Amino acid sequence: MALKKHSLDIAGHQTSVTLEDEFWNALRQIAKSQGRALNDLVAQIDEARDGNLSSAIRVYVLKTVLGQQ
């Protein structure tokens, strides 16, 4: 699995997040299905996280796919 780094604007701050392509694709699909911008969805995940942002995104995607979100 290839890791891809993307720059995002989260609440007015630039940050880079590294995720596997599969997670980027799933995250984009989730944002689209919710009618939200990707940056807005990541900002929500960022606000709720306790640890690493990349890990928090992976967990969010997994929970959403499993219907636990």
mmCIF file as gemmi writes it, N, C-alpha and C atoms, coordinates in Angstrom:
data_model
loop_
_atom_site.group_PDB
_atom_site.id
_atom_site.type_symbol
_atom_site.label_atom_id
_atom_site.label_alt_id
_atom_site.label_comp_id
_atom_site.label_asym_id
_atom_site.label_entity_id
_atom_site.label_seq_id
_atom_site.pdbx_PDB_ins_code
_atom_site.Cartn_x
_atom_site.Cartn_y
_atom_site.Cartn_z
_atom_site.occupancy
_atom_site.B_iso_or_equiv
_atom_site.pdbx_formal_charge
_atom_site.auth_seq_id
_atom_site.auth_asym_id
_atom_site.pdbx_PDB_model_num
ATOM 1 N N . MET Axp A 1 ? 0.837 -1.177 0 1 0 ? 1 A 1
ATOM 2 C CA . MET Axp A 1 ? 0 0 0 1 0 ? 1 A 1
ATOM 3 C C . MET Axp A 1 ? 0.885 1.244 0 1 0 ? 1 A 1
ATOM 4 N N . ALA Axp A 2 ? 0.562 2.155 -0.863 1 0 ? 2 A 1
ATOM 5 C CA . ALA Axp A 2 ? 1.339 3.382 -0.969 1 0 ? 2 A 1
ATOM 6 C C . ALA Axp A 2 ? 0.791 4.443 -0.03 1 0 ? 2 A 1
ATOM 7 N N . LEU Axp A 3 ? 1.686 5.101 0.672 1 0 ? 3 A 1
ATOM 8 C CA . LEU Axp A 3 ? 1.309 6.219 1.522 1 0 ? 3 A 1
ATOM 9 C C . LEU Axp A 3 ? 1.372 7.497 0.71 1 0 ? 3 A 1
ATOM 10 N N . LYS Axp A 4 ? 0.384 8.362 0.893 1 0 ? 4 A 1
ATOM 11 C CA . LYS Axp A 4 ? 0.352 9.656 0.209 1 0 ? 4 A 1
ATOM 12 C C . LYS Axp A 4 ? 0.213 10.758 1.238 1 0 ? 4 A 1
ATOM 13 N N . LYS Axp A 5 ? 1.046 11.788 1.086 1 0 ? 5 A 1
ATOM 14 C CA . LYS Axp A 5 ? 0.972 12.946 1.957 1 0 ? 5 A 1
ATOM 15 C C . LYS Axp A 5 ? 0.145 14.011 1.258 1 0 ? 5 A 1
ATOM 16 N N . HIS Axp A 6 ? -0.806 14.582 1.981 1 0 ? 6 A 1
ATOM 17 C CA . HIS Axp A 6 ? -1.651 15.655 1.467 1 0 ? 6 A 1
ATOM 18 C C . HIS Axp A 6 ? -1.589 16.825 2.437 1 0 ? 6 A 1
ATOM 19 N N . SER Axp A 7 ? -1.561 18.024 1.891 1 0 ? 7 A 1
ATOM 20 C CA . SER Axp A 7 ? -1.654 19.23 2.707 1 0 ? 7 A 1
ATOM 21 C C . SER Axp A 7 ? -3.115 19.623 2.822 1 0 ? 7 A 1
ATOM 22 N N . LEU Axp A 8 ? -3.522 19.94 4.024 1 0 ? 8 A 1
ATOM 23 C CA . LEU Axp A 8 ? -4.9 20.332 4.297 1 0 ? 8 A 1
ATOM 24 C C . LEU Axp A 8 ? -4.92 21.604 5.119 1 0 ? 8 A 1
ATOM 25 N N . ASP Axp A 9 ? -5.977 22.364 4.974 1 0 ? 9 A 1
ATOM 26 C CA . ASP Axp A 9 ? -6.211 23.538 5.797 1 0 ? 9 A 1
ATOM 27 C C . ASP Axp A 9 ? -7.251 23.145 6.832 1 0 ? 9 A 1
ATOM 28 N N . ILE Axp A 10 ? -6.829 23.109 8.09 1 0 ? 10 A 1
ATOM 29 C CA . ILE Axp A 10 ? -7.728 22.727 9.172 1 0 ? 10 A 1
ATOM 30 C C . ILE Axp A 10 ? -7.879 23.919 10.1 1 0 ? 10 A 1
ATOM 31 N N . ALA Axp A 11 ? -9.059 24.489 10.101 1 0 ? 11 A 1
ATOM 32 C CA . ALA Axp A 11 ? -9.371 25.638 10.959 1 0 ? 11 A 1
ATOM 33 C C . ALA Axp A 11 ? -8.343 26.755 10.775 1 0 ? 11 A 1
ATOM 34 N N . GLY Axp A 12 ? -7.97 27.011 9.536 1 0 ? 12 A 1
ATOM 35 C CA . GLY Axp A 12 ? -7.051 28.101 9.231 1 0 ? 12 A 1
ATOM 36 C C . GLY Axp A 12 ? -5.581 27.77 9.368 1 0 ? 12 A 1
ATOM 37 N N . HIS Axp A 13 ? -5.254 26.529 9.645 1 0 ? 13 A 1
ATOM 38 C CA . HIS Axp A 13 ? -3.857 26.113 9.788 1 0 ? 13 A 1
ATOM 39 C C . HIS Axp A 13 ? -3.531 25.036 8.765 1 0 ? 13 A 1
ATOM 40 N N . GLN Axp A 14 ? -2.412 25.191 8.073 1 0 ? 14 A 1
ATOM 41 C CA . GLN Axp A 14 ? -1.95 24.182 7.126 1 0 ? 14 A 1
ATOM 42 C C . GLN Axp A 14 ? -1.31 23.031 7.89 1 0 ? 14 A 1
ATOM 43 N N . THR Axp A 15 ? -1.636 21.825 7.494 1 0 ? 15 A 1
ATOM 44 C CA . THR Axp A 15 ? -1.015 20.633 8.069 1 0 ? 15 A 1
ATOM 45 C C . THR Axp A 15 ? -0.913 19.575 6.99 1 0 ? 15 A 1
ATOM 46 N N . SER Axp A 16 ? -0.008 18.655 7.176 1 0 ? 16 A 1
ATOM 47 C CA . SER Axp A 16 ? 0.146 17.538 6.249 1 0 ? 16 A 1
ATOM 48 C C . SER Axp A 16 ? -0.287 16.257 6.941 1 0 ? 16 A 1
ATOM 49 N N . VAL Axp A 17 ? -0.986 15.419 6.192 1 0 ? 17 A 1
ATOM 50 C CA . VAL Axp A 17 ? -1.455 14.139 6.71 1 0 ? 17 A 1
ATOM 51 C C . VAL Axp A 17 ? -1.035 13.065 5.725 1 0 ? 17 A 1
ATOM 52 N N . THR Axp A 18 ? -0.473 11.991 6.242 1 0 ? 18 A 1
ATOM 53 C CA . THR Axp A 18 ? -0.041 10.875 5.419 1 0 ? 18 A 1
ATOM 54 C C . THR Axp A 18 ? -0.946 9.68 5.679 1 0 ? 18 A 1
ATOM 55 N N . LEU Axp A 19 ? -1.588 9.206 4.594 1 0 ? 19 A 1
ATOM 56 C CA . LEU Axp A 19 ? -2.481 8.055 4.665 1 0 ? 19 A 1
ATOM 57 C C . LEU Axp A 19 ? -2.31 7.197 3.426 1 0 ? 19 A 1
ATOM 58 N N . GLU Axp A 20 ? -2.736 5.968 3.522 1 0 ? 20 A 1
ATOM 59 C CA . GLU Axp A 20 ? -2.774 5.082 2.368 1 0 ? 20 A 1
ATOM 60 C C . GLU Axp A 20 ? -3.85 5.581 1.401 1 0 ? 20 A 1
ATOM 61 N N . ASP Axp A 21 ? -3.649 5.301 0.1 1 0 ? 21 A 1
ATOM 62 C CA . ASP Axp A 21 ? -4.61 5.722 -0.927 1 0 ? 21 A 1
ATOM 63 C C . ASP Axp A 21 ? -6.028 5.265 -0.601 1 0 ? 21 A 1
ATOM 64 N N . GLU Axp A 22 ? -6.167 4.058 -0.085 1 0 ? 22 A 1
ATOM 65 C CA . GLU Axp A 22 ? -7.488 3.523 0.228 1 0 ? 22 A 1
ATOM 66 C C . GLU Axp A 22 ? -8.219 4.394 1.252 1 0 ? 22 A 1
ATOM 67 N N . PHE Axp A 23 ? -7.485 4.894 2.234 1 0 ? 23 A 1
ATOM 68 C CA . PHE Axp A 23 ? -8.104 5.75 3.243 1 0 ? 23 A 1
ATOM 69 C C . PHE Axp A 23 ? -8.439 7.129 2.677 1 0 ? 23 A 1
ATOM 70 N N . TRP Axp A 24 ? -7.553 7.677 1.821 1 0 ? 24 A 1
ATOM 71 C CA . TRP Axp A 24 ? -7.879 8.957 1.179 1 0 ? 24 A 1
ATOM 72 C C . TRP Axp A 24 ? -9.144 8.826 0.341 1 0 ? 24 A 1
ATOM 73 N N . ASN Axp A 25 ? -9.232 7.751 -0.428 1 0 ? 25 A 1
ATOM 74 C CA . ASN Axp A 25 ? -10.403 7.549 -1.278 1 0 ? 25 A 1
ATOM 75 C C . ASN Axp A 25 ? -11.674 7.399 -0.449 1 0 ? 25 A 1
ATOM 76 N N . ALA Axp A 26 ? -11.605 6.615 0.609 1 0 ? 26 A 1
ATOM 77 C CA . ALA Axp A 26 ? -12.772 6.417 1.469 1 0 ? 26 A 1
ATOM 78 C C . ALA Axp A 26 ? -13.16 7.719 2.161 1 0 ? 26 A 1
ATOM 79 N N . LEU Axp A 27 ? -12.18 8.474 2.617 1 0 ? 27 A 1
ATOM 80 C CA . LEU Axp A 27 ? -12.451 9.74 3.29 1 0 ? 27 A 1
ATOM 81 C C . LEU Axp A 27 ? -13.125 10.73 2.333 1 0 ? 27 A 1
ATOM 82 N N . ARG Axp A 28 ? -12.658 10.782 1.104 1 0 ? 28 A 1
ATOM 83 C CA . ARG Axp A 28 ? -13.295 11.648 0.099 1 0 ? 28 A 1
ATOM 84 C C . ARG Axp A 28 ? -14.734 11.227 -0.153 1 0 ? 28 A 1
ATOM 85 N N . GLN Axp A 29 ? -14.964 9.927 -0.246 1 0 ? 29 A 1
ATOM 86 C CA . GLN Axp A 29 ? -16.33 9.423 -0.465 1 0 ? 29 A 1
ATOM 87 C C . GLN Axp A 29 ? -17.247 9.759 0.701 1 0 ? 29 A 1
ATOM 88 N N . ILE Axp A 30 ? -16.736 9.638 1.909 1 0 ? 30 A 1
ATOM 89 C CA . ILE Axp A 30 ? -17.527 9.966 3.096 1 0 ? 30 A 1
ATOM 90 C C . ILE Axp A 30 ? -17.882 11.45 3.086 1 0 ? 30 A 1
ATOM 91 N N . ALA Axp A 31 ? -16.898 12.303 2.822 1 0 ? 31 A 1
ATOM 92 C CA . ALA Axp A 31 ? -17.156 13.749 2.773 1 0 ? 31 A 1
ATOM 93 C C . ALA Axp A 31 ? -18.2 14.062 1.706 1 0 ? 31 A 1
ATOM 94 N N . LYS Axp A 32 ? -18.055 13.457 0.538 1 0 ? 32 A 1
ATOM 95 C CA . LYS Axp A 32 ? -19.004 13.692 -0.551 1 0 ? 32 A 1
ATOM 96 C C . LYS Axp A 32 ? -20.408 13.236 -0.169 1 0 ? 32 A 1
ATOM 97 N N . SER Axp A 33 ? -20.509 12.067 0.454 1 0 ? 33 A 1
ATOM 98 C CA . SER Axp A 33 ? -21.825 11.541 0.836 1 0 ? 33 A 1
ATOM 99 C C . SER Axp A 33 ? -22.489 12.406 1.896 1 0 ? 33 A 1
ATOM 100 N N . GLN Axp A 34 ? -21.69 13.129 2.679 1 0 ? 34 A 1
ATOM 101 C CA . GLN Axp A 34 ? -22.22 14.013 3.71 1 0 ? 34 A 1
ATOM 102 C C . GLN Axp A 34 ? -22.401 15.439 3.189 1 0 ? 34 A 1
ATOM 103 N N . GLY Axp A 35 ? -22.027 15.677 1.919 1 0 ? 35 A 1
ATOM 104 C CA . GLY Axp A 35 ? -22.146 17.01 1.341 1 0 ? 35 A 1
ATOM 105 C C . GLY Axp A 35 ? -21.216 18.013 1.986 1 0 ? 35 A 1
ATOM 106 N N . ARG Axp A 36 ? -20.027 17.54 2.381 1 0 ? 36 A 1
ATOM 107 C CA . ARG Axp A 36 ? -19.07 18.388 3.096 1 0 ? 36 A 1
ATOM 108 C C . ARG Axp A 36 ? -17.764 18.462 2.338 1 0 ? 36 A 1
ATOM 109 N N . ALA Axp A 37 ? -17.031 19.512 2.593 1 0 ? 37 A 1
ATOM 110 C CA . ALA Axp A 37 ? -15.672 19.622 2.068 1 0 ? 37 A 1
ATOM 111 C C . ALA Axp A 37 ? -14.761 18.696 2.87 1 0 ? 37 A 1
ATOM 112 N N . LEU Axp A 38 ? -13.768 18.144 2.203 1 0 ? 38 A 1
ATOM 113 C CA . LEU Axp A 38 ? -12.819 17.25 2.867 1 0 ? 38 A 1
ATOM 114 C C . LEU Axp A 38 ? -12.159 17.938 4.059 1 0 ? 38 A 1
ATOM 115 N N . ASN Axp A 39 ? -11.746 19.193 3.883 1 0 ? 39 A 1
ATOM 116 C CA . ASN Axp A 39 ? -11.104 19.929 4.98 1 0 ? 39 A 1
ATOM 117 C C . ASN Axp A 39 ? -12.026 20.064 6.185 1 0 ? 39 A 1
ATOM 118 N N . ASP Axp A 40 ? -13.32 20.279 5.953 1 0 ? 40 A 1
ATOM 119 C CA . ASP Axp A 40 ? -14.272 20.398 7.062 1 0 ? 40 A 1
ATOM 120 C C . ASP Axp A 40 ? -14.413 19.09 7.823 1 0 ? 40 A 1
ATOM 121 N N . LEU Axp A 41 ? -14.468 17.989 7.093 1 0 ? 41 A 1
ATOM 122 C CA . LEU Axp A 41 ? -14.567 16.683 7.739 1 0 ? 41 A 1
ATOM 123 C C . LEU Axp A 41 ? -13.32 16.392 8.564 1 0 ? 41 A 1
ATOM 124 N N . VAL Axp A 42 ? -12.154 16.67 8.005 1 0 ? 42 A 1
ATOM 125 C CA . VAL Axp A 42 ? -10.903 16.433 8.74 1 0 ? 42 A 1
ATOM 126 C C . VAL Axp A 42 ? -10.82 17.35 9.966 1 0 ? 42 A 1
ATOM 127 N N . ALA Axp A 43 ? -11.322 18.574 9.852 1 0 ? 43 A 1
ATOM 128 C CA . ALA Axp A 43 ? -11.33 19.478 11.007 1 0 ? 43 A 1
ATOM 129 C C . ALA Axp A 43 ? -12.184 18.905 12.131 1 0 ? 43 A 1
ATOM 130 N N . GLN Axp A 44 ? -13.323 18.298 11.782 1 0 ? 44 A 1
ATOM 131 C CA . GLN Axp A 44 ? -14.185 17.664 12.785 1 0 ? 44 A 1
ATOM 132 C C . GLN Axp A 44 ? -13.454 16.504 13.454 1 0 ? 44 A 1
ATOM 133 N N . ILE Axp A 45 ? -12.792 15.687 12.654 1 0 ? 45 A 1
ATOM 134 C CA . ILE Axp A 45 ? -12.027 14.554 13.193 1 0 ? 45 A 1
ATOM 135 C C . ILE Axp A 45 ? -10.914 15.064 14.099 1 0 ? 45 A 1
ATOM 136 N N . ASP Axp A 46 ? -10.249 16.125 13.661 1 0 ? 46 A 1
ATOM 137 C CA . ASP Axp A 46 ? -9.144 16.72 14.422 1 0 ? 46 A 1
ATOM 138 C C . ASP Axp A 46 ? -9.61 17.207 15.791 1 0 ? 46 A 1
ATOM 139 N N . GLU Axp A 47 ? -10.775 17.84 15.837 1 0 ? 47 A 1
ATOM 140 C CA . GLU Axp A 47 ? -11.303 18.362 17.11 1 0 ? 47 A 1
ATOM 141 C C . GLU Axp A 47 ? -11.607 17.254 18.108 1 0 ? 47 A 1
ATOM 142 N N . ALA Axp A 48 ? -12.011 16.087 17.614 1 0 ? 48 A 1
ATOM 143 C CA . ALA Axp A 48 ? -12.438 15.001 18.497 1 0 ? 48 A 1
ATOM 144 C C . ALA Axp A 48 ? -11.32 14.033 18.87 1 0 ? 48 A 1
ATOM 145 N N . ARG Axp A 49 ? -10.166 14.166 18.264 1 0 ? 49 A 1
ATOM 146 C CA . ARG Axp A 49 ? -9.127 13.147 18.461 1 0 ? 49 A 1
ATOM 147 C C . ARG Axp A 49 ? -8.369 13.32 19.766 1 0 ? 49 A 1
ATOM 148 N N . ASP Axp A 50 ? -7.766 12.188 20.196 1 0 ? 50 A 1
ATOM 149 C CA . ASP Axp A 50 ? -6.896 12.185 21.366 1 0 ? 50 A 1
ATOM 150 C C . ASP Axp A 50 ? -5.436 12.003 20.979 1 0 ? 50 A 1
ATOM 151 N N . GLY Axp A 51 ? -5.196 11.31 19.862 1 0 ? 51 A 1
ATOM 152 C CA . GLY Axp A 51 ? -3.823 10.999 19.467 1 0 ? 51 A 1
ATOM 153 C C . GLY Axp A 51 ? -3.485 11.575 18.111 1 0 ? 51 A 1
ATOM 154 N N . ASN Axp A 52 ? -2.758 10.804 17.346 1 0 ? 52 A 1
ATOM 155 C CA . ASN Axp A 52 ? -2.272 11.165 16.027 1 0 ? 52 A 1
ATOM 156 C C . ASN Axp A 52 ? -3.422 11.382 15.044 1 0 ? 52 A 1
ATOM 157 N N . LEU Axp A 53 ? -3.339 12.442 14.229 1 0 ? 53 A 1
ATOM 158 C CA . LEU Axp A 53 ? -4.41 12.757 13.29 1 0 ? 53 A 1
ATOM 159 C C . LEU Axp A 53 ? -4.582 11.67 12.239 1 0 ? 53 A 1
ATOM 160 N N . SER Axp A 54 ? -3.501 11.152 11.696 1 0 ? 54 A 1
ATOM 161 C CA . SER Axp A 54 ? -3.612 10.087 10.691 1 0 ? 54 A 1
ATOM 162 C C . SER Axp A 54 ? -4.338 8.873 11.262 1 0 ? 54 A 1
ATOM 163 N N . SER Axp A 55 ? -4.001 8.498 12.465 1 0 ? 55 A 1
ATOM 164 C CA . SER Axp A 55 ? -4.669 7.359 13.111 1 0 ? 55 A 1
ATOM 165 C C . SER Axp A 55 ? -6.132 7.67 13.371 1 0 ? 55 A 1
ATOM 166 N N . ALA Axp A 56 ? -6.433 8.883 13.798 1 0 ? 56 A 1
ATOM 167 C CA . ALA Axp A 56 ? -7.815 9.268 14.06 1 0 ? 56 A 1
ATOM 168 C C . ALA Axp A 56 ? -8.642 9.21 12.781 1 0 ? 56 A 1
ATOM 169 N N . ILE Axp A 57 ? -8.054 9.609 11.668 1 0 ? 57 A 1
ATOM 170 C CA . ILE Axp A 57 ? -8.774 9.538 10.391 1 0 ? 57 A 1
ATOM 171 C C . ILE Axp A 57 ? -9.041 8.085 10.02 1 0 ? 57 A 1
ATOM 172 N N . ARG Axp A 58 ? -8.042 7.224 10.172 1 0 ? 58 A 1
ATOM 173 C CA . ARG Axp A 58 ? -8.238 5.806 9.852 1 0 ? 58 A 1
ATOM 174 C C . ARG Axp A 58 ? -9.366 5.206 10.686 1 0 ? 58 A 1
ATOM 175 N N . VAL Axp A 59 ? -9.388 5.51 11.973 1 0 ? 59 A 1
ATOM 176 C CA . VAL Axp A 59 ? -10.428 4.984 12.861 1 0 ? 59 A 1
ATOM 177 C C . VAL Axp A 59 ? -11.785 5.541 12.455 1 0 ? 59 A 1
ATOM 178 N N . TYR Axp A 60 ? -11.857 6.828 12.131 1 0 ? 60 A 1
ATOM 179 C CA . TYR Axp A 60 ? -13.117 7.437 11.692 1 0 ? 60 A 1
ATOM 180 C C . TYR Axp A 60 ? -13.637 6.745 10.435 1 0 ? 60 A 1
ATOM 181 N N . VAL Axp A 61 ? -12.76 6.542 9.468 1 0 ? 61 A 1
ATOM 182 C CA . VAL Axp A 61 ? -13.161 5.871 8.225 1 0 ? 61 A 1
ATOM 183 C C . VAL Axp A 61 ? -13.664 4.466 8.532 1 0 ? 61 A 1
ATOM 184 N N . LEU Axp A 62 ? -12.933 3.723 9.325 1 0 ? 62 A 1
ATOM 185 C CA . LEU Axp A 62 ? -13.33 2.357 9.665 1 0 ? 62 A 1
ATOM 186 C C . LEU Axp A 62 ? -14.689 2.331 10.362 1 0 ? 62 A 1
ATOM 187 N N . LYS Axp A 63 ? -14.873 3.191 11.354 1 0 ? 63 A 1
ATOM 188 C CA . LYS Axp A 63 ? -16.15 3.231 12.074 1 0 ? 63 A 1
ATOM 189 C C . LYS Axp A 63 ? -17.286 3.637 11.14 1 0 ? 63 A 1
ATOM 190 N N . THR Axp A 64 ? -17.029 4.572 10.244 1 0 ? 64 A 1
ATOM 191 C CA . THR Axp A 64 ? -18.069 5.007 9.317 1 0 ? 64 A 1
ATOM 192 C C . THR Axp A 64 ? -18.45 3.879 8.36 1 0 ? 64 A 1
ATOM 193 N N . VAL Axp A 65 ? -17.474 3.178 7.853 1 0 ? 65 A 1
ATOM 194 C CA . VAL Axp A 65 ? -17.726 2.065 6.94 1 0 ? 65 A 1
ATOM 195 C C . VAL Axp A 65 ? -18.491 0.951 7.662 1 0 ? 65 A 1
ATOM 196 N N . LEU Axp A 66 ? -18.181 0.742 8.925 1 0 ? 66 A 1
ATOM 197 C CA . LEU Axp A 66 ? -18.853 -0.301 9.704 1 0 ? 66 A 1
ATOM 198 C C . LEU Axp A 66 ? -20.186 0.17 10.292 1 0 ? 66 A 1
ATOM 199 N N . GLY Axp A 67 ? -20.537 1.428 10.052 1 0 ? 67 A 1
ATOM 200 C CA . GLY Axp A 67 ? -21.803 1.961 10.553 1 0 ? 67 A 1
ATOM 201 C C . GLY Axp A 67 ? -21.79 2.306 12.014 1 0 ? 67 A 1
ATOM 202 N N . GLN Axp A 68 ? -20.624 2.555 12.577 1 0 ? 68 A 1
ATOM 203 C CA . GLN Axp A 68 ? -20.517 2.874 14.005 1 0 ? 68 A 1
ATOM 204 C C . GLN Axp A 68 ? -20.338 4.352 14.268 1 0 ? 68 A 1
ATOM 205 N N . GLN Axp A 69 ? -20.381 5.17 13.25 1 0 ? 69 A 1
ATOM 206 C CA . GLN Axp A 69 ? -20.151 6.605 13.396 1 0 ? 69 A 1
ATOM 207 C C . GLN Axp A 69 ? -21.448 7.34 13.388 1 0 ? 69 A 1
